[in-house]
Amino acid sequence: MNASQADDSIHVIDFLDEYINGCKQKSIPAIEFLTQELQESVDSGVIPKKLKLNGNEDQLRKTRLDDVHVHVLMRSLDSNCFLTMIDLSYNEIGDKGAASLANFLKNDSRVKKIILKYNQIGAEGGAVIGRSLLMNEGIEEIDMTGNPIGNEGGMEFAAMLQVNTILTRLLLSNCKLTANALIALSTVLSNTHKIRVLDVSNNENNFSRLTQSLANDVMLHLCKMMAANRAIDVLAFGKMGVSDFMVTEYLARAVLNNRKIARLDLRWFKNLSLTYLYSR
């Protein structure tokens, strides 16, 4: 065992001790399979790099993580991080839990990927996580899919992208992003070239309440970003409820002017023909 592995082994032991004590202090049950797996890793000397606690799996389906449990986990990891990936999808994490995650992310540089799909993180929680990435120097991918972070959260992510040079994958599908947030994201990404995977699809619920001209304005900003950005490999903005033929014309030009995008997801675009796109 080298020095780095020895340090990580100590981190696991300290995390396990702080986690169990933290659960006792908050009068919540520790996750049994997690404590067992970590103890086994200490005994074997094989240190885990991933923490996967998905609420839709059998072991957690009846006891999904809430804000209190996430607070205990993050406090325990704060000075004992040995992980490169954290996946807390399909739980019951809200804005307070998001604040605990944000406090952890401000100071951590080891975790490279964090997945928070389908929790209950709203505008306030989305905003604090977005702001935490202004200071974070490790996260390369964040997945917020299915959290209703709305305008406030979306705007903070856009502001963060003006400064952050580490993040390369940003997944904000089905996040109730507003027109202003989508325009802000598109504007920033027209001038910054670090993001390689962007998913802002399935925000149609807000679009259904917009005038056709404003909905088209959002799509035009996305098209302009697509034409200007030379870093994005994968772009998803399907399921947006767009039906205007004029937007198809702009989109066709953006596709033809971009030689970088390898995958473009336009599912459920109304009145859109890929034959039309590639025939222009």
N, C-alpha and C positions, 0 to 999 in steps of 0.2 A: 504493500500500500504506500503510494507516494504522499508527499506533504499535503497536496490538494485534496486527495481522497480522505486523508486523516481529518483534515479540517471539516469536510462535508459530513463525515461520520459524527463528529462532535456537534455539528449544526443539527443533525437529525435527532440526536439524543436530547439536546437542549430544547428543540422544537417540541418533541414528544412530551417532555416534562412540563413545559409551559402550557401546552395545549390541554393536557389532562387537568392541570391545576386551574386553568382558565375556565374550563367547563364546570368544574366543581364550584368555582366562585360565582358563576352565572346560573348555577343549578340546572344545567342542561346535560343530557347524556353525551359522552364522547362517542364518536363514530367508531364502532368496534372493529370493523374490517380495516379501517385506516390505521388505528393504533397497532393492530396485529401485523399488518404489512410493514410498517415502519420498524417495529421491533425485530422482525425477521431480517430486514435490510441491515440493521445494525449488527445482528449476529453473523450474517453472511459476508458483510463488508461490501455488498452491492448496493450502492446508493441510488435511489430512484431520482429521475430527473423530471418526472411528470406527476402532477397532482390532478386526478380526474375524479370529480365528485358530481356526477350527473344525476339530477333529481328524477329522471325518467327511467333509471335503472332499478332493478329489484331491491338492491341493498338500501336505497334511499327513497324509494317511491312513497313510503308512508311517513318519512321523517325528513322532508326536504329542507335544505339549508335556508335559514332566515337571516335577518340582519344581525341578530345577536350571535349566531354561530359564526357568521362570516367575520364579525368583529374579533372573536376569539382566535380564529384561524390566522387572520392577518396580523394581530398583535403578536402571536407566537412566531410567525415567520419573519417579523420585522427585522430582527438582527440575526436570524438563523436561516437565511434563505439558501437552499441547496437545489432549487428547481430552475428549469428553463421553460416549463409550460404549466399553466394553470387553466383548468377547464371546469367551470362551475355552472354549466348550462342547465336549463330546465329546473331551476330551483325557485325560491320565493324571496329572492334578494330585491330589496327596494332601495330607496334613496339613502337611508342610513347605512345600509350595507355597502352601497356604492362609495359612500364617504370613507368607510374603513378601507376599501380597496384602493381608493385614491391616495390616502395617506401612506399606504404601503408603497404604491407605485412611485410616489415622489422621490423616495430615497433608494429604491432598488435599481440595480442594473443587470441582474442575472437573468431574470425572467424575460424571454424573448417573445412569447406568445401567450395571450390571455383570451379565453373564450367565455363569453357571458350570455350566450344565446337564450332567448325566451325566459327571462326573469321578469321582474316588475320594476325595473329602473326607469324612473320618469325624467322629467326635464331637469330637476335639481341634481339628481344623481348623474345624469348624462353630462351635465355641465362640469361637475367637479372631477369626473374622470377625464373629460377633455382637457381641463386645465392641468391635471396632474401630469399629462404627457408633455407639457411644456418643459418640465424638469427631468422627466424620465430619460435615461440614456441606454435603455435596453430593449424596450418593446419594439418588435418589428411587425407584429400582427395583432390587431384587436378586432374581435367579432362581437358586435352589439346587436346582432340580428334579433328582431322581435321584441325589443325594449322600446317603449313609447317615449323616447327622449325629446321629441318635438322640436320646436324652433330654438329654444334656449340651448338644448344639448347640441343640436346640429350646428348652431352658430359658434359654440365653443370649440367644436372639432375643427371647423373651418379656420378659426383664429389660431388654433394650435398648429395647423399645417403650415402656417407662414413661418414658424420658428423651428419645428421639429424636423430633423434631418435623418432620423433613424427609422421611422415607421415606413413600411413598404406595402402593407396590406391593410385596407380599411373597409370593413364590412358593416354597412348601415342599412341593410334591407329591412323593410317592414318596421321602421322606427318612427312613423308619423312625422317625417321631416316636412317642414313647411316650404312654400315656394321661396321665401327669403333664405332659408338655410341651404336649399339646393343651389340657388344662384350664388350664394357666398362660397360654397364648396367648389362650384365650377369655376368661379373667378380666380380663386386661389390656385387651383390646379392648372389653370392656364399659364401660370407663371412659375410654378414650382414643379420639379421633375424628380421626385423621390418615390412617390406612390406607384406601384406596379400593378396592384389589384385593387379595384374600386367597385363596390356593390352598393348602389343606392336604389335598387329596384323595389317594387311592391310598396310604394308610398302613394298608391292611388286613392286611398281614403280621403286624404287632404285635397287631392286634385279634383275630386268630384264636387267640391264646394267652390272651386275657382272659376272665374270667367275663362272662356276659351282663350282669350288674348293673353291672360296671365299664365295659364298652363303652357301655352306655346312659348311664352317668354322664357320659362324655365328650360324647356327643351332646346331652345335656341342657344342658351348659355351652355348647356351640356354639349351641344354640337360644336360650338366655338372652342370649348375646352378640348374636345376630341381632336379638332384640327390643329390646335396649338401644342398640345402635350406630346412629348416624345418619349415618355417613360412607361406609360400604362400598357401592360400586356393583356390584361383581362378587365373588361368593362361591362357591368350589368346595370341597365336601367329599364328593364322590362316591367310589365304590369303597372304602368303609370296612367292608364286611361286616356292616352293621347289619341286623337282621332283626326286631326287636321291634316289635309294632304300637303299643305305648305311646309309643315315640319318634315315630311318625308323628303321633300326636295333638299332642305338644308342638311338632313341626315345623310342623304346620298352623297352630297359634296364632302361632308366631313369624313365619311368612310373612304372615299376615293383619295382624299388628301392625306390620310393617315396610313403609314406603312409599318407601324409598330404593333398595333393591336392584333393579337393572335386569336382572341376569343371575344365576341361581342354578343351579349345576351339581350335580345329585344322581345322576349316572349310576351304574348298577349298584346302586342301593339295593334291597335285598331287601324284598319285600312292600310296596313303596311305589307308590302310585297318585297321579299328579298330579291326576287327577279327584277323588280323595278330598281332596287338599290344598285345592283351590279350591272344594270344595263345603261346607267347614265354615263 
